[in-house]
């Protein structure tokens, strides 16, 4: 009987982070929030829009999180921040710093955006729109 196996590789698979584990969320939350607040400042996102990007956070909670990022975020919030940080990274790989930081607020002719800004698209479409923008930029970064 023949057995088939994939050839050995020198690359190790990436270990996935289990965001359902509270310990993992505790480990990631503070740095995720700090990164998020730096990101929205760099992109010049209004506080109202930043709250929406986090999933519709109240005004008081948003400013409390900004003042004190020592908290444990839920899976949805960490996922949202992860997509946004991935978008930021991809933009800085694809474009120069100036365009990368402005891109999110510029009208876009790609059919996905229908002439809107990527920020407006993500605000209207929530988590799935963030995922779509991230996939689009990762594809562009990969040469597609």
C-alpha positions as CSV (number, residue, x, y, z in Angstrom):
1,X,0.0,0.0,0.0
2,X,1.3,3.4,-1.0
3,X,1.2,6.3,1.3
4,X,1.3,9.9,0.1
5,X,2.5,12.8,2.1
6,X,3.3,16.4,1.4
7,X,7.0,17.2,1.0
8,X,8.7,18.6,4.1
9,X,9.0,22.3,4.2
10,X,11.3,24.6,6.1
11,X,8.3,26.9,6.9
12,X,6.3,26.3,10.0
13,X,2.6,27.0,10.0
14,X,1.5,30.0,11.9
15,X,-0.2,29.2,15.2
16,X,-3.6,30.8,15.3
17,X,-4.6,32.9,18.3
18,X,-7.7,31.7,20.0
19,X,-9.6,34.9,20.7
20,X,-12.2,32.9,22.5
21,X,-9.6,32.3,25.2
22,X,-9.9,35.2,27.8
23,X,-6.2,35.0,28.5
24,X,-5.4,35.7,24.8
25,X,-7.8,38.6,24.8
26,X,-6.3,40.0,28.0
27,X,-2.8,39.7,26.4
28,X,-3.8,41.5,23.2
29,X,-6.4,44.1,24.4
30,X,-4.2,46.9,25.7
31,X,-1.8,47.0,22.7
32,X,-4.8,46.7,20.3
33,X,-6.5,49.7,21.8
34,X,-3.2,51.8,21.8
35,X,-2.7,50.8,18.2
36,X,-6.3,51.7,17.3
37,X,-6.1,55.2,18.9
38,X,-2.8,55.9,17.1
39,X,-4.3,54.7,13.8
40,X,-7.4,56.9,14.0
41,X,-5.2,59.9,14.9
42,X,-3.0,59.2,11.9
43,X,-6.0,58.8,9.6
44,X,-7.7,61.8,11.1
45,X,-10.9,59.9,11.8
46,X,-13.5,61.8,13.7
47,X,-14.3,60.3,17.2
48,X,-17.9,59.6,16.1
49,X,-16.6,57.5,13.2
50,X,-13.9,55.8,15.4
51,X,-16.7,54.8,17.8
52,X,-18.6,53.3,14.9
53,X,-15.5,51.4,13.7
54,X,-15.3,49.8,17.1
55,X,-18.9,48.5,16.7
56,X,-21.0,51.4,17.9
57,X,-19.4,52.2,21.2
58,X,-21.0,54.9,23.4
59,X,-19.3,58.3,23.8
60,X,-18.5,57.7,27.5
61,X,-17.1,54.3,26.9
62,X,-15.0,55.5,24.0
63,X,-13.4,58.3,26.0
64,X,-12.9,55.9,29.0
65,X,-11.2,53.4,26.7
66,X,-9.0,56.1,25.3
67,X,-8.0,57.3,28.8
68,X,-7.6,53.9,30.2
69,X,-6.8,51.1,27.7
70,X,-6.3,48.5,30.5
71,X,-9.3,46.3,29.8
72,X,-10.2,43.0,28.1
73,X,-11.9,43.5,24.8
74,X,-14.5,41.1,23.3
75,X,-13.7,39.0,20.2
76,X,-15.7,41.3,17.9
77,X,-13.7,44.4,18.9
78,X,-10.3,42.8,18.7
79,X,-11.2,41.4,15.2
80,X,-12.3,44.9,14.1
81,X,-9.0,46.4,15.3
82,X,-7.0,43.6,13.7
83,X,-8.6,44.3,10.3
84,X,-7.9,48.0,10.6
85,X,-4.3,47.6,11.6
86,X,-3.9,45.1,8.7
87,X,-5.3,47.7,6.4
88,X,-2.9,50.3,7.8
89,X,0.0,48.0,7.3
90,X,-1.0,47.0,3.7
91,X,-1.4,50.6,2.7
92,X,2.1,51.5,4.0
93,X,3.5,48.6,2.0
94,X,1.7,49.5,-1.2
95,X,1.9,53.3,-1.1
96,X,4.2,56.0,0.3
97,X,3.4,57.2,3.8
98,X,1.5,60.3,2.8
99,X,-0.9,58.6,0.4
100,X,-1.2,55.6,2.7
101,X,-2.4,57.8,5.5
102,X,-4.8,59.8,3.2
103,X,-6.2,56.8,1.2
104,X,-8.9,55.9,3.7
105,X,-10.5,59.3,3.3
106,X,-10.2,59.7,-0.5
107,X,-13.0,58.9,-2.9
108,X,-12.3,55.6,-4.6
109,X,-13.3,54.5,-8.1
110,X,-13.0,50.8,-7.4
111,X,-16.4,49.2,-7.9
112,X,-16.4,47.9,-4.3
113,X,-16.5,51.5,-3.0
114,X,-18.9,52.9,-5.6
115,X,-17.2,56.3,-5.5
116,X,-17.3,56.5,-1.7
117,X,-14.3,56.7,0.5
118,X,-13.0,53.4,2.0
119,X,-13.8,54.9,5.4
120,X,-17.5,55.5,4.4
121,X,-17.7,52.0,3.0
122,X,-16.4,50.5,6.2
123,X,-18.7,52.6,8.4
124,X,-21.7,51.5,6.3
125,X,-20.7,47.9,6.1
126,X,-19.2,47.2,9.4
127,X,-17.0,44.1,10.1
128,X,-17.6,42.5,6.7
129,X,-16.7,45.7,4.9
130,X,-13.4,45.9,6.9
131,X,-12.7,42.3,5.9
132,X,-13.3,43.1,2.3
133,X,-11.0,46.2,2.3
134,X,-8.3,44.1,4.0
135,X,-8.6,41.4,1.4
136,X,-8.5,43.9,-1.4
137,X,-5.3,45.5,-0.1
138,X,-3.7,42.1,0.6
139,X,-4.5,41.0,-2.9
140,X,-3.0,44.3,-4.3
141,X,0.0,43.8,-2.1
142,X,0.4,40.3,-3.5
143,X,0.3,41.6,-7.0
144,X,-3.3,40.8,-8.0
